[in-house]
């Protein structure tokens, strides 16, 4: 599960790193920098509504389903934004996408670390979280390189499809990791001081 957890964290961070320049470009083109304050105010309002709903669903369906289900939902959101920007461009889409990316930037890393916490016990976490956490650095580098290299080739709006594919791959990684996860059967022994 170490490799899968590393990948999940890397993809979560890479997808958010890729989403940020898309968000900036679309919002600033539509509204300019002075309207950013309104988007920042909307983020906690949306999260305040989303978090209790997320917790309610998680308590009823379990972590595996809520992780993969929410990732697939977020993937569908990215595809819907691409469709909207491509075929039915409206000014409010840029604002909605800006808020969505900021919310995604909170949700995805929290999910990744919650997953890591579910996969490893305390003893394993002490030993492995440095390696697993390096996935965040790797993901940030990959996400930045993808944004830089693909924007000229695909265009800003079409990067949303790359973002959707990355989020879908995170859902796949979660499901694969959940299948192979195993807890160490040895009891944890305490050291004497």
Buried (B, 14 or more C-beta within 10 A) or exposed (E): BBBBBBBBBBBBBBBBBBBBBBBBBBBBEBBEEEBBEEBEEBBEEBBEEBBEEBEEBBEEEEBBBBBBBBBBEBBEBBBBBBEBBEEEEEEEBBBBBBBBBBBBBBBBBEBBBBBBBBBBEEEBBEEBBEEBBEBBEBBBBBBBEBBEEBBEEEEBBBBBBBBBBBBBBBBBBBBBBBEEBEEEEEEEEEEEE
